[in-house]
Amino acid sequence: MREITIVTAFFDIGRDKYAFYSRSVEKYLDYFRFWARIQNKLVVYTAPELVDKVMAIRGEFGLADKTVVIAVPDIFEVEGKLFERMKAVESNPDFYQFRANADPEWPDNKANYDYIMLMKYWCLQDAASKNLATGMLAWLDFGFNHGGKSFTEAADFDYLWQTDLEDKIHVFSLSSPDAIHAGFQLQLLSECLMGAPVIVPDTMAEKLWLLTKKAMEALLMLDCIDDDQQLLMMAYKEEPEAFHIHISDWFMPIKEYGGPHLTMRPKVEEKRSFLGKIKLDLYYIKRRLLFCQRIYKAAKRYKI
C-alpha cells in the first residue's frame, strides 16, 4: 500500500453570489475543516489572504507539519489568455442556445467556474513538478462531502489514506464513458465522470494537465466551455489507455478505495406524491420543449 499525497485548492470566485449552489468562503472553510484531519500530506493552493486560515485549520489537528500551502496571487493569470477566450464564450448568447440548460447563471455555463475546474489539474501537475507531491497523488475538492452530506462522522477522517492502485490516471464514473457521446454530454449537460477524486501517479500528473487543457482549447474552437466532467471525458476519449475508469457513485470512491470505515448517511429513496410526480414530469416536459424550441430557431437561422 502506498500513502497518498492529497492536492486541493480554494479560490473565491464569488460563489456566494451564484444563483445556483451558492456558498460563502466561510462555508467552504467549514466544509474543509470536516475532512482536514486526514493524516496524509496535503498541498493546498489558495489566495494569499486565505493561507493562514487554511494552515490554522490543519493546525487544529496537529497536522501543520504535513501541510504545504501555496499562495497564488491571481489564479486567473496562470492561463490568462485561455481565460479571456473563455469569457468571450460566456458573453456569446449563441452558446446558451446550444445548451440544454440555457441559464447564464448555471455554474457550468460560467467562465470563472469552468476555469477553476480546469485548474485542478494544473495544481496537480504543479505540485508534482516541484516535488511537493510525490508518489501517488489524489485530487480532493476543498469542499469535499459538503460538511457531512454523505459521510457523517468528521472523526472518521482521522486516518491515513493509502492505495494499491496501479500507475494510471484513476477516474471514477457513474456509468461507462464508452457508452456516452461526448458531444451530447456537452450539449445536454449530462453526468458521467466525476471531477473528484482523481488519483494519479506523480509521473502522469503533467499528462493529465496537458490532456484537460487540450480539451478546453478544443471546446473553445467550438465556441464552448464546460467544467471538469466534460474535460475528463474528452481527455479519456483522446487517450483511453492512460486511464483506469472505476464505476462508483458520488463521494464513494474514497470509501471504496482506502476508507472502508467511513460512516455514510443511509440513502433514502425520495418518495413523491402522485401530484408531486405529475409536477416533476411537467417541469421536465417544459424544459425539453424550451430546448427543442431553441434548437428549432437555430435550425431556421442556419437554414436547415
Buried (B, 14 or more C-beta within 10 A) or exposed (E): EEBBBBBBBBBBBEBEEBEEEEBEBEBBBBBBBBBBBBBBBBBBBBBEEBBEBBBEBBBEBEBEEBBBBBEBEEBBEBBEEBBEBBBBBBEBEEBBBBBBBBEBEBBBBBBBBBBBBBBBBBBBBBBBEEEBBBBBBBBBBBBBBBBBBBBBBBEBBEBEBBBEBEEBBBBBBBEEBEEBEBEEBBBEBBEBBBBBBBBBBBEBBBBBBBBBBBBBEEBBEEEBBBBBBBBBBBBBBBBEEBBBBBEBBEBBBBBEBBBEEBEEEEEEEEEEEEEEEEEEEEEEEEEEEEBEEBBEEEEEEEEE
